[in-house]
Amino acid sequence: MDVENESPDGQLDEIKRLLKEGQKIAAIKMLREETGRGLKESKELVEQIEAKMVADGELDKPTGVGCSGMILLGAATIGAGTAAWLFA
């Protein structure tokens, strides 16, 4: 898939804006609504645009710490607090 040619006219800038704001899901949703593409195809296209933006220096590389990372951090904090309380 060619990123520049596969995205609809005028939508590339909007997709890039959403990605810069960390709104990847919104970018996928917008692309689906505007083009009628399926979820998988829209996700792949948005991820290609994101990868090109990272390669071009337009966007910092995603850190990969999402909801699951925050949940694990919270669980570790609660576990440490509980252990400290039990063994105090």
Secondary structure as GFF3:
##gff-version 3
##sequence-region A 1 88
A	DSSP	alpha_helix	3	6	.	.	.	ID=ss1
A	DSSP	alpha_helix	11	20	.	.	.	ID=ss2
A	DSSP	alpha_helix	24	35	.	.	.	ID=ss3
A	DSSP	alpha_helix	39	55	.	.	.	ID=ss4
A	DSSP	alpha_helix	67	86	.	.	.	ID=ss5
###
